[in-house]
Amino acid sequence: MVDDGDTNRTTETGGRPEAVAGRTADAVEELVELWISAGQTVVPRLSAHQLKALRTIGQRPELTLTGLAERVGTALPAASRLCDRLEAAGLLRRVPHPGNRRALHLLLTPLGTRVLTEIGERRSQILAAVLAGMTPFQRRSFEEGLRAFQGARDTSSAEFPPGA
């Protein structure tokens, strides 16, 4: 193992997992800030929680309020208030469930779909601008590292909180 002079880094092994985890957490915080800022560039402006709920609804047609609460990791009353705000903004509709009169389906409105599309495009632009500042080798390495991370997470025996 070759030490590069920093006790937290080694060049051949990629560094101790604990040290890499700390540096990764810092990078992820910056990425999350960039990610959330895309939601702030559309009208209506969306909080990170509202955006997560909107994306979840968009990905799962006919999702119920209970399903949304489970997927975003919040209590049912909080999910209901979140839907109230999204509905008031014209981004969401609640329609009767055909098989259960006590349940409601959550559906995006055309505006909700357009907002999600705009945010996705803005996120891609932001990420492309950051990636443009990297060399082709760095971008390939970054992409390979992300794929390895996803594979390791999928096979990890570590316990993750619900919705993680």
MDAnalysis code that builds the backbone (N, CA, C; Angstrom):
import MDAnalysis as mda
import numpy as np

u = mda.Universe.empty(492, n_residues=164, atom_resindex=np.repeat(np.arange(164), 3), trajectory=True)
u.add_TopologyAttr("name", ["N", "CA", "C"] * 164)
u.add_TopologyAttr("resid", np.arange(1, 165))
u.add_TopologyAttr("resname", ["MET", "VAL", "ASP", "ASP", "GLY", "ASP", "THR", "ASN", "ARG", "THR", "THR", "GLU", "THR", "GLY", "GLY", "ARG", "PRO", "GLU", "ALA", "VAL", "ALA", "GLY", "ARG", "THR", "ALA", "ASP", "ALA", "VAL", "GLU", "GLU", "LEU", "VAL", "GLU", "LEU", "TRP", "ILE", "SER", "ALA", "GLY", "GLN", "THR", "VAL", "VAL", "PRO", "ARG", "LEU", "SER", "ALA", "HIS", "GLN", "LEU", "LYS", "ALA", "LEU", "ARG", "THR", "ILE", "GLY", "GLN", "ARG", "PRO", "GLU", "LEU", "THR", "LEU", "THR", "GLY", "LEU", "ALA", "GLU", "ARG", "VAL", "GLY", "THR", "ALA", "LEU", "PRO", "ALA", "ALA", "SER", "ARG", "LEU", "CYS", "ASP", "ARG", "LEU", "GLU", "ALA", "ALA", "GLY", "LEU", "LEU", "ARG", "ARG", "VAL", "PRO", "HIS", "PRO", "GLY", "ASN", "ARG", "ARG", "ALA", "LEU", "HIS", "LEU", "LEU", "LEU", "THR", "PRO", "LEU", "GLY", "THR", "ARG", "VAL", "LEU", "THR", "GLU", "ILE", "GLY", "GLU", "ARG", "ARG", "SER", "GLN", "ILE", "LEU", "ALA", "ALA", "VAL", "LEU", "ALA", "GLY", "MET", "THR", "PRO", "PHE", "GLN", "ARG", "ARG", "SER", "PHE", "GLU", "GLU", "GLY", "LEU", "ARG", "ALA", "PHE", "GLN", "GLY", "ALA", "ARG", "ASP", "THR", "SER", "SER", "ALA", "GLU", "PHE", "PRO", "PRO", "GLY", "ALA"])
u.atoms.positions = np.array([
    [0.857, -1.178, 0.000],
    [0.000, 0.000, 0.000],
    [0.895, 1.231, 0.000],
    [0.576, 2.199, -0.838],
    [1.333, 3.432, -0.940],
    [0.563, 4.524, -0.243],
    [1.229, 5.192, 0.679],
    [0.598, 6.278, 1.410],
    [0.929, 7.577, 0.695],
    [-0.059, 8.406, 0.421],
    [0.180, 9.663, -0.297],
    [0.479, 10.822, 0.644],
    [0.761, 10.519, 1.899],
    [1.083, 11.558, 2.862],
    [-0.093, 11.949, 3.731],
    [-1.275, 11.640, 3.345],
    [-2.479, 11.912, 4.130],
    [-2.867, 10.609, 4.811],
    [-2.921, 10.627, 6.122],
    [-3.217, 9.387, 6.844],
    [-4.606, 8.867, 6.541],
    [-5.472, 9.703, 5.964],
    [-6.818, 9.258, 5.627],
    [-6.930, 8.727, 4.203],
    [-5.852, 8.805, 3.422],
    [-5.932, 8.399, 2.020],
    [-4.793, 7.448, 1.680],
    [-5.061, 6.517, 0.834],
    [-4.033, 5.662, 0.252],
    [-4.307, 5.582, -1.230],
    [-3.269, 5.560, -2.055],
    [-3.485, 5.632, -3.492],
    [-3.828, 4.290, -4.109],
    [-3.316, 3.200, -3.614],
    [-3.571, 1.916, -4.257],
    [-4.907, 1.299, -3.859],
    [-5.318, 1.457, -2.638],
    [-6.534, 0.787, -2.187],
    [-7.754, 1.676, -2.250],
    [-7.583, 2.949, -2.544],
    [-8.725, 3.844, -2.594],
    [-9.036, 4.462, -1.244],
    [-8.332, 4.075, -0.226],
    [-8.542, 4.640, 1.098],
    [-9.378, 3.739, 1.982],
    [-9.242, 3.972, 3.275],
    [-10.045, 3.210, 4.231],
    [-11.508, 3.563, 4.032],
    [-12.404, 2.585, 4.177],
    [-13.829, 2.877, 3.970],
    [-14.333, 4.036, 4.822],
    [-13.875, 4.141, 6.053],
    [-14.351, 5.214, 6.931],
    [-13.941, 6.586, 6.409],
    [-12.702, 6.692, 5.900],
    [-12.225, 7.974, 5.384],
    [-12.938, 8.322, 4.084],
    [-13.103, 7.327, 3.214],
    [-13.809, 7.563, 1.953],
    [-15.256, 7.941, 2.239],
    [-15.860, 7.318, 3.244],
    [-17.244, 7.634, 3.597],
    [-17.380, 9.104, 3.988],
    [-16.439, 9.619, 4.736],
    [-16.483, 11.032, 5.129],
    [-16.379, 11.959, 3.938],
    [-15.448, 11.682, 3.038],
    [-15.297, 12.509, 1.843],
    [-16.525, 12.380, 0.936],
    [-17.075, 11.181, 0.862],
    [-18.271, 10.966, 0.042],
    [-19.452, 11.733, 0.607],
    [-19.607, 11.709, 1.923],
    [-20.705, 12.448, 2.556],
    [-20.622, 13.934, 2.225],
    [-19.404, 14.486, 2.231],
    [-19.237, 15.897, 1.875],
    [-19.659, 16.152, 0.429],
    [-19.237, 15.274, -0.481],
    [-19.592, 15.433, -1.900],
    [-21.095, 15.274, -2.109],
    [-21.695, 14.334, -1.384],
    [-23.138, 14.111, -1.525],
    [-23.908, 15.330, -1.041],
    [-23.453, 15.952, 0.036],
    [-24.130, 17.168, 0.511],
    [-24.133, 18.242, -0.570],
    [-23.000, 18.403, -1.265],
    [-22.936, 19.380, -2.339],
    [-23.864, 18.988, -3.484],
    [-23.897, 17.696, -3.802],
    [-24.779, 17.220, -4.870],
    [-26.239, 17.439, -4.493],
    [-26.594, 17.174, -3.253],
    [-27.975, 17.376, -2.804],
    [-28.348, 18.858, -2.911],
    [-27.429, 19.744, -2.560],
    [-27.707, 21.176, -2.695],
    [-27.985, 21.538, -4.150],
    [-27.174, 21.005, -5.065],
    [-27.411, 21.247, -6.488],
    [-28.755, 20.670, -6.911],
    [-29.050, 19.475, -6.431],
    [-30.283, 18.760, -6.782],
    [-31.503, 19.544, -6.313],
    [-31.468, 19.994, -5.071],
    [-32.594, 20.737, -4.500],
    [-32.753, 22.086, -5.186],
    [-31.638, 22.702, -5.562],
    [-31.728, 24.021, -6.195],
    [-32.529, 23.963, -7.494],
    [-32.540, 22.810, -8.164],
    [-33.337, 22.687, -9.395],
    [-34.825, 22.844, -9.094],
    [-35.271, 22.385, -7.937],
    [-36.664, 22.531, -7.543],
    [-37.028, 23.958, -7.191],
    [-36.006, 24.758, -6.948],
    [-36.244, 26.155, -6.604],
    [-36.328, 27.047, -7.843],
    [-36.035, 26.476, -9.017],
    [-36.000, 27.283, -10.236],
    [-37.309, 27.251, -11.014],
    [-38.271, 26.469, -10.555],
    [-39.555, 26.375, -11.252],
    [-40.628, 27.083, -10.438],
    [-41.728, 27.361, -11.103],
    [-42.876, 27.963, -10.420],
    [-44.001, 26.946, -10.475],
    [-44.571, 26.578, -9.353],
    [-44.267, 27.039, -8.011],
    [-42.988, 26.399, -7.477],
    [-42.327, 27.128, -6.577],
    [-41.117, 26.599, -5.949],
    [-41.500, 25.434, -5.058],
    [-40.669, 24.398, -5.076],
    [-40.957, 23.198, -4.306],
    [-39.852, 22.926, -3.307],
    [-40.263, 22.528, -2.115],
    [-39.291, 22.082, -1.125],
    [-38.798, 20.696, -1.534],
    [-37.727, 20.249, -0.923],
    [-37.200, 18.917, -1.220],
    [-38.251, 17.848, -0.925],
    [-38.998, 18.014, 0.145],
    [-40.011, 17.039, 0.530],
    [-41.176, 17.028, -0.468],
    [-41.592, 18.202, -0.902],
    [-42.662, 18.293, -1.900],
    [-42.217, 17.666, -3.214],
    [-40.980, 17.936, -3.602],
    [-40.460, 17.380, -4.841],
    [-40.369, 15.854, -4.767],
    [-39.929, 15.348, -3.635],
    [-39.857, 13.889, -3.466],
    [-41.250, 13.271, -3.587],
    [-42.224, 13.900, -2.976],
    [-43.590, 13.387, -3.050],
    [-44.106, 13.444, -4.487],
    [-43.868, 14.548, -5.160],
    [-44.332, 14.701, -6.537],
    [-43.682, 13.656, -7.448],
    [-42.385, 13.451, -7.295],
    [-41.697, 12.431, -8.107],
    [-42.233, 11.043, -7.800],
    [-42.494, 10.761, -6.548],
    [-43.017, 9.446, -6.162],
    [-44.373, 9.217, -6.794],
    [-45.221, 10.211, -6.758],
    [-46.555, 10.099, -7.367],
    [-46.421, 9.930, -8.881],
    [-45.523, 10.675, -9.481],
    [-45.319, 10.571, -10.917],
    [-44.802, 9.212, -11.357],
    [-44.034, 8.571, -10.513],
    [-43.465, 7.265, -10.846],
    [-44.435, 6.122, -10.584],
    [-45.454, 6.354, -9.785],
    [-46.381, 5.289, -9.402],
    [-47.819, 5.755, -9.585],
    [-48.319, 5.617, -10.804],
    [-49.704, 6.034, -11.039],
    [-50.660, 5.310, -10.087],
    [-51.657, 6.023, -9.692],
    [-52.706, 5.489, -8.816],
    [-52.205, 5.149, -7.416],
    [-51.167, 5.823, -6.985],
    [-50.666, 5.664, -5.624],
    [-51.695, 6.229, -4.654],
    [-51.846, 5.593, -3.502],
    [-52.755, 6.096, -2.477],
    [-51.973, 6.944, -1.478],
    [-52.681, 7.637, -0.637],
    [-52.053, 8.462, 0.383],
    [-51.199, 7.604, 1.320],
    [-51.709, 6.455, 1.710],
    [-50.944, 5.551, 2.579],
    [-49.656, 5.110, 1.880],
    [-49.754, 4.774, 0.606],
    [-48.577, 4.374, -0.152],
    [-47.553, 5.492, -0.241],
    [-48.026, 6.717, -0.442],
    [-47.126, 7.861, -0.494],
    [-46.421, 8.049, 0.840],
    [-47.185, 7.995, 1.934],
    [-46.593, 8.165, 3.265],
    [-45.491, 7.136, 3.495],
    [-45.733, 5.899, 3.108],
    [-44.730, 4.847, 3.282],
    [-43.495, 5.126, 2.435],
    [-43.695, 5.545, 1.205],
    [-42.570, 5.730, 0.290],
    [-41.728, 6.959, 0.622],
    [-42.333, 7.998, 1.145],
    [-41.541, 9.182, 1.498],
    [-41.113, 9.185, 2.960],
    [-41.551, 8.169, 3.700],
    [-41.104, 8.029, 5.080],
    [-41.685, 9.060, 6.026],
    [-42.983, 9.283, 5.923],
    [-43.628, 10.258, 6.792],
    [-44.925, 9.673, 7.335],
    [-45.449, 10.314, 8.352],
    [-46.716, 9.879, 8.929],
    [-47.865, 10.257, 7.993],
    [-48.946, 9.537, 8.107],
    [-50.108, 9.758, 7.248],
    [-50.633, 11.204, 7.320],
    [-50.781, 11.806, 8.506],
    [-51.257, 13.196, 8.541],
    [-50.308, 14.164, 7.824],
    [-49.008, 13.942, 7.964],
    [-48.036, 14.813, 7.282],
    [-48.124, 14.627, 5.772],
    [-48.311, 13.397, 5.321],
    [-48.466, 13.138, 3.887],
    [-49.736, 13.807, 3.366],
    [-50.787, 13.793, 4.159],
    [-52.037, 14.429, 3.759],
    [-51.850, 15.933, 3.612],
    [-51.165, 16.562, 4.560],
    [-50.902, 18.009, 4.469],
    [-50.019, 18.320, 3.255],
    [-49.055, 17.450, 2.995],
    [-48.193, 17.615, 1.831],
    [-49.030, 17.583, 0.545],
    [-49.949, 16.635, 0.468],
    [-50.842, 16.547, -0.694],
    [-51.759, 17.757, -0.780],
    [-52.206, 18.265, 0.369],
    [-53.032, 19.483, 0.370],
    [-52.287, 20.613, -0.330],
    [-51.006, 20.791, 0.013],
    [-50.218, 21.873, -0.578],
    [-49.989, 21.646, -2.070],
    [-49.696, 20.402, -2.448],
    [-49.474, 20.095, -3.865],
    [-50.755, 20.272, -4.680],
    [-51.874, 19.898, -4.074],
    [-53.163, 20.058, -4.751],
    [-53.512, 21.544, -4.886],
    [-53.270, 22.318, -3.843],
    [-53.556, 23.758, -3.883],
    [-52.696, 24.453, -4.939],
    [-51.506, 23.923, -5.187],
    [-50.613, 24.501, -6.193],
    [-50.970, 24.035, -7.602],
    [-51.943, 23.133, -7.708],
    [-52.369, 22.657, -9.014],
    [-51.501, 21.552, -9.590],
    [-50.715, 20.905, -8.741],
    [-49.782, 19.883, -9.216],
    [-50.308, 18.462, -9.059],
    [-51.351, 18.296, -8.266],
    [-51.834, 16.976, -7.880],
    [-53.349, 16.968, -7.840],
    [-53.919, 15.811, -8.178],
    [-55.367, 15.600, -8.029],
    [-55.568, 14.345, -7.204],
    [-56.586, 14.356, -6.391],
    [-56.996, 13.163, -5.651],
    [-58.302, 12.694, -6.267],
    [-58.321, 11.446, -6.706],
    [-59.527, 10.902, -7.345],
    [-59.958, 9.648, -6.604],
    [-61.244, 9.366, -6.583],
    [-61.734, 8.178, -5.870],
    [-61.111, 6.892, -6.423],
    [-60.785, 6.007, -5.520],
    [-60.269, 4.684, -5.877],
    [-61.447, 3.850, -6.363],
    [-61.353, 3.210, -7.528],
    [-62.501, 2.474, -8.054],
    [-62.896, 1.258, -7.215],
    [-61.957, 0.678, -6.496],
    [-62.273, -0.532, -5.745],
    [-62.394, -0.342, -4.248],
    [-62.139, 0.873, -3.760],
    [-62.174, 1.123, -2.325],
    [-62.649, 2.556, -2.109],
    [-63.878, 2.710, -1.705],
    [-64.440, 4.064, -1.594],
    [-63.797, 4.890, -0.481],
    [-63.039, 4.249, 0.404],
    [-62.350, 4.996, 1.461],
    [-60.981, 5.493, 1.027],
    [-60.504, 5.010, -0.114],
    [-59.162, 5.382, -0.578],
    [-59.241, 6.352, -1.753],
    [-58.183, 7.114, -1.925],
    [-58.056, 8.044, -3.034],
    [-56.763, 7.758, -3.783],
    [-56.823, 7.853, -5.109],
    [-55.618, 7.785, -5.924],
    [-55.024, 9.183, -6.008],
    [-53.706, 9.242, -6.043],
    [-53.011, 10.505, -6.222],
    [-52.480, 10.540, -7.644],
    [-52.862, 11.559, -8.386],
    [-52.456, 11.685, -9.786],
    [-51.865, 13.063, -10.045],
    [-50.830, 13.113, -10.872],
    [-50.276, 14.399, -11.271],
    [-51.224, 15.091, -12.236],
    [-51.283, 16.388, -12.135],
    [-52.001, 17.183, -13.119],
    [-51.027, 17.430, -14.287],
    [-51.528, 17.942, -15.397],
    [-50.602, 18.309, -16.484],
    [-49.521, 19.294, -16.014],
    [-49.902, 20.228, -15.136],
    [-48.908, 21.154, -14.586],
    [-47.873, 20.398, -13.756],
    [-48.314, 19.453, -12.939],
    [-47.386, 18.659, -12.138],
    [-46.401, 17.895, -13.001],
    [-46.899, 17.335, -14.092],
    [-46.027, 16.618, -15.020],
    [-45.024, 17.567, -15.660],
    [-45.499, 18.748, -16.063],
    [-44.609, 19.731, -16.682],
    [-43.533, 20.199, -15.708],
    [-43.910, 20.438, -14.470],
    [-42.946, 20.879, -13.460],
    [-41.876, 19.810, -13.241],
    [-42.295, 18.554, -13.137],
    [-41.319, 17.477, -12.967],
    [-40.369, 17.388, -14.154],
    [-40.903, 17.575, -15.351],
    [-40.062, 17.545, -16.551],
    [-39.055, 18.685, -16.518],
    [-39.517, 19.882, -16.171],
    [-38.623, 21.039, -16.091],
    [-37.522, 20.818, -15.057],
    [-37.886, 20.279, -13.919],
    [-36.894, 20.041, -12.874],
    [-35.884, 18.998, -13.343],
    [-36.357, 17.934, -13.983],
    [-35.447, 16.916, -14.499],
    [-34.470, 17.493, -15.507],
    [-34.976, 18.346, -16.394],
    [-34.105, 18.986, -17.387],
    [-33.092, 19.905, -16.708],
    [-33.557, 20.659, -15.731],
    [-32.653, 21.571, -15.011],
    [-31.587, 20.786, -14.260],
    [-31.961, 19.689, -13.638],
    [-30.987, 18.856, -12.937],
    [-29.940, 18.321, -13.897],
    [-30.374, 17.889, -15.070],
    [-29.429, 17.382, -16.067],
    [-28.458, 18.477, -16.499],
    [-28.965, 19.700, -16.675],
    [-28.103, 20.818, -17.052],
    [-27.076, 21.115, -15.961],
    [-27.538, 21.115, -14.717],
    [-26.638, 21.400, -13.596],
    [-25.548, 20.335, -13.512],
    [-25.953, 19.070, -13.589],
    [-24.970, 17.988, -13.505],
    [-24.008, 18.020, -14.686],
    [-24.521, 18.293, -15.875],
    [-23.660, 18.356, -17.054],
    [-22.626, 19.466, -16.901],
    [-23.027, 20.592, -16.341],
    [-22.088, 21.695, -16.140],
    [-20.983, 21.295, -15.167],
    [-21.337, 20.585, -14.110],
    [-20.325, 20.139, -13.149],
    [-19.417, 19.095, -13.794],
    [-20.014, 18.138, -14.489],
    [-19.230, 17.078, -15.122],
    [-18.322, 17.624, -16.222],
    [-18.717, 18.721, -16.861],
    [-17.882, 19.336, -17.897],
    [-16.559, 19.837, -17.313],
    [-16.541, 20.111, -16.025],
    [-15.318, 20.554, -15.365],
    [-14.367, 19.417, -15.025],
    [-14.754, 18.197, -15.354],
    [-13.907, 17.027, -15.099],
    [-13.308, 16.550, -16.415],
    [-12.178, 15.885, -16.316],
    [-11.580, 15.306, -17.520],
    [-12.387, 14.080, -17.930],
    [-12.266, 13.639, -19.190],
    [-12.960, 12.418, -19.606],
    [-12.608, 11.221, -18.710],
    [-11.353, 11.116, -18.318],
    [-10.949, 10.016, -17.432],
    [-11.655, 10.126, -16.084],
    [-11.741, 11.330, -15.536],
    [-12.425, 11.520, -14.255],
    [-13.902, 11.179, -14.365],
    [-14.532, 11.572, -15.470],
    [-15.952, 11.244, -15.656],
    [-16.164, 9.743, -15.744],
    [-15.303, 9.047, -16.500],
    [-15.428, 7.585, -16.591],
    [-15.220, 6.947, -15.225],
    [-14.212, 7.409, -14.505],
    [-13.934, 6.868, -13.175],
    [-15.100, 7.122, -12.226],
    [-15.659, 8.309, -12.304],
    [-16.805, 8.673, -11.471],
    [-17.977, 7.746, -11.770],
    [-18.248, 7.552, -13.058],
    [-19.362, 6.689, -13.455],
    [-19.126, 5.243, -13.007],
    [-17.909, 4.756, -13.179],
    [-17.590, 3.396, -12.733],
    [-17.747, 3.274, -11.223],
    [-17.315, 4.301, -10.506],
    [-17.455, 4.297, -9.055],
    [-18.912, 4.284, -8.617],
    [-19.747, 5.052, -9.308],
    [-21.178, 5.054, -8.984],
    [-21.803, 3.685, -9.228],
    [-21.447, 3.055, -10.351],
    [-21.982, 1.718, -10.632],
    [-21.519, 0.717, -9.572],
    [-20.259, 0.810, -9.176],
    [-19.738, -0.092, -8.145],
    [-20.455, 0.153, -6.818],
    [-20.706, 1.420, -6.507],
    [-21.420, 1.763, -5.279],
    [-22.818, 1.161, -5.293],
    [-23.533, 1.322, -6.411],
    [-24.880, 0.762, -6.517],
    [-24.854, -0.751, -6.354],
    [-23.905, -1.406, -6.994],
    [-23.801, -2.857, -6.878],
    [-23.487, -3.294, -5.465],
    [-22.597, -2.559, -4.801],
    [-22.239, -2.907, -3.421],
    [-23.418, -2.672, -2.483],
    [-24.166, -1.627, -2.723],
    [-25.335, -1.364, -1.870],
    [-26.383, -2.450, -2.057],
    [-26.584, -2.874, -3.308],
    [-27.577, -3.907, -3.589],
    [-27.229, -5.229, -2.907],
    [-25.952, -5.494, -2.731],
    [-25.532, -6.775, -2.149],
    [-25.068, -6.645, -0.705],
    [-25.111, -5.439, -0.165],
    [-24.623, -5.201, 1.190],
    [-25.537, -5.833, 2.233],
    [-24.915, -6.296, 3.297],
    [-25.708, -6.832, 4.410],
    [-26.033, -5.733, 5.413],
    [-25.568, -4.501, 5.132],
    [-25.872, -3.394, 6.036],
    [-27.364, -3.137, 6.045],
    [-27.853, -2.705, 7.175],
    [-29.285, -2.412, 7.293],
    [-29.522, -0.956, 6.952],
    [-30.556, -0.723, 6.175],
    [-30.906, 0.624, 5.755],
    [-32.286, 0.949, 6.317],
    [-32.495, 2.219, 6.651],
    [-33.815, 2.607, 7.142],
    [-34.849, 2.452, 6.032],
    [-36.129, 2.315, 6.393],
    [-37.187, 2.194, 5.373],
    [-37.128, 3.356, 4.409],
    [-37.294, 3.052, 3.122],
    [-37.301, 4.083, 2.099],
    [-35.932, 4.506, 1.644],
    [-34.857, 3.940, 2.247],
    [-33.501, 4.324, 1.831],
    [-33.116, 3.643, 0.551],
])
